[in-house]
Amino acid sequence: MMSDRDGAWIVSDPAVLGGRPHIRGSTVTVARVLELIGGGKTVDDMLREEPALSRAAIDAAVRFSGRLSH
């Protein structure tokens, strides 16, 4: 279950990106954030390369993915 603070960032709508969880107001998926991290990108790298992201959005995506793995 998403916390209220994550719900402000992570959304899923069947009409947008096929329902994949993504950062609200963007087309950046949670999976994309994880791919960037897995590829060695730092938070600062991601903020430069993905203008729709913020530190809070990245943190929410990581927390969201952690809940999916349990």
CORZICOR-V797726 format. One record per pair of residues at least 12 apart in sequence whose ideal C-beta (glycine too) atoms are under 7 Angstrom apart, sorted by the first residue. I is the first residue (numbers start at 0). GAP is how many residues later the second one is. D is the distance in Angstrom with one decimal. If there is no record, write none. Layout:
I:GAP:D
I:GAP:D
This chain:
1:62:6.5
4:55:6.9
5:54:4.4
5:57:5.8
5:58:5.8
7:16:6.9
8:14:5.9
8:15:5.7
8:47:6.4
8:48:4.7
8:51:3.8
9:13:7.0
9:20:6.4
9:50:5.4
9:51:6.4
9:54:4.8
10:13:4.8
16:12:6.3
20:43:6.3
22:29:6.0
22:30:6.5
22:34:4.8
22:38:6.8
24:27:6.9
25:26:3.4
27:22:5.6
27:24:5.2
27:25:6.1
29:31:4.6
29:34:5.6
29:35:5.7
32:25:5.9
32:28:4.1
33:31:5.6
42:12:6.1
42:15:5.7
45:12:6.1
